Amino acid sequence: MVRDSQSEELLAAGADRRVGGNQLGQATVSNWGDVENILGYWSDLARYRLCVNRKAKDCTKPKAGLVRNPAI
């Protein structure tokens, strides 16, 4: 969830189908490295979508694997 730091208004929320290791076939989050990979992917995805939204030419897609998301 992303909230405004002043008003606490909910700005965005999401859930990730991928679990553990940023790869298909992984069933659980087994260590903090998995958590870092997932959070890194989400921050890269947010940066990419904001870049596309402002119609920039140099947007870089996230490098982590996706289950299936044709929207990006």
GICOR-V429082 format. One record per backbone hydrogen bond with DSSP energy under -1.0 kcal/mol. CO is the residue of the C=O (numbers start at 1). NH is the residue of the N-H. E is the energy in kcal/mol with one decimal. If there is no record, write none. Layout:
co-><CO/CO>
nh-><NH/NH>
e-><E/E>
//
This chain:
co-><2/2/4/9/12/20/23/31/32/33/34/35/36/37/38/39/40/41/42/43/44/45/46/47/48/49/50/51/52/69>
nh-><11/12/8/4/2/23/26/35/36/37/38/39/40/41/42/43/44/45/46/47/48/49/50/51/52/53/54/56/55/72>
e-><-3.3/-1.5/-1.9/-2.6/-3.2/-1.2/-1.1/-1.3/-2.6/-2.4/-2.3/-2.7/-2.7/-2.2/-2.3/-2.3/-2.4/-2.7/-2.4/-2.3/-2.4/-2.7/-2.3/-2.1/-2.7/-2.4/-1.6/-2.1/-1.7/-1.2>
//
